[in-house]
């Protein structure tokens, strides 16, 4: 990772977190309750990283997490969560309890229905809780993601094949 890029990114990120801490954040504690008049959100983690694959974990994410920790930023780490076909309750709790979600889009991200479930939950938290969402394109072109072309598009179509637009999970419509 380019050192001037990483220093700039993390300095900006740290400044952003500090500014958010100083704002009065009115959002609901539950995704199904009414907004604005409820208590402020209590964040368990500063950052929730959503990514796919050991290549991203070993080649990029480990560096990002190391810098986060050094700067006092508390990231969620998923090492002990067992993978299954649907997103686990621990992961939903971690997503909902994070102030910021960083989506590390790689060419294989869309090949995981687990990642797509995470992404759906993150987008819901963005809408309902006001969670901040940042996207990093890792070894994939943004236009391939936007237009669902190339390796990313192929993986996305294959993962979504046979699925409907309305996703049901745990009896809850997303």
PyMOL commands that set and color helices and strands:
alter all, ss='L'
color gray80, all
select helices_A, chain A and resi 3-21+54-70+89-96+109-111+113-129+142-146+150-160
alter helices_A, ss='H'
color red, helices_A
select strands_A, chain A and resi 45-50+75-76+98-105+132-137+168-169+172-173
alter strands_A, ss='S'
color yellow, strands_A
deselect
rebuild
show_as cartoon
